[in-house]
Amino acid sequence: MADHLLKIGELANRAGVGAKAIRFYEARGILPAPLRGENGYRLYSPDAVEILRFVKQAQGLGLSLAE
């Protein structure tokens, strides 16, 4: 399973957002807390890409994070 997990930079590239935005969404509870590797790196499931794309699309339509 670990070979399918994404580091924050990989997730950012695939979702089209910055790493800072990912940490923000994680802190707000929009993204589930990631696993941590032995080195402390955040490791996200591939589902996180779809969540971030959805949030980005919703914001593009004028919706707020609260909505």
N, C-alpha and C positions, 0 to 999 in steps of 0.2 A: 504494500500500500504506500509506503514512503516514497516510492519512485513516481507516484502520481501526484504528490503534494507539491505545491508551488511556494517558492520563497516570495517575499513581498515585492521584489523587483519584477519577478516573472508575472505575478498577478497584476501588478500595475500596468505592465506592457500589454498583456492580453485584454485587460478591461478598459484601457485607454484613460486611466486616471493616475494620479501621482501617489507615491508611497505615503505622503502626509495625509492625503484624503482617505486612504485605506485605514490608517491609524485612527483618524477622526471617526469614520463609520464604525470601526470596532469599539471605540470608547462610547459611542452613542447606542450601541447594542443593535445596530443595523446588520453588521456582520457578526457571526458567532465568534467567540474567542478562538483563536487558532491554536493548534498544537504547537509545542516547542521542541525543536531538535535538541540534541545533546549539547550543541554549541549555543543554544539560546535563541536561534533564529526562529521567527514566526513561520509556520508551515500551514498553508491554506489548502482546503480541498478545491477541486476544480469547480464545484458548485458556486464558490465565491465569485468567480468570473461572471456568471449569469446574474447573481445578486447585484453586483456593481453595475453591470450594463443596464439592468432594470432601473436601478436608482438614477443613473445618469439620464436614461430616457425619460423617466417620470419628471425629473427636474427640468429637462428640456421642454416638456409640455407645460411647465409652469407650476408644478406641484411642489410643495415644501416637504422637508423631511418628516415633519409631523403628520402630514396627510398620507 
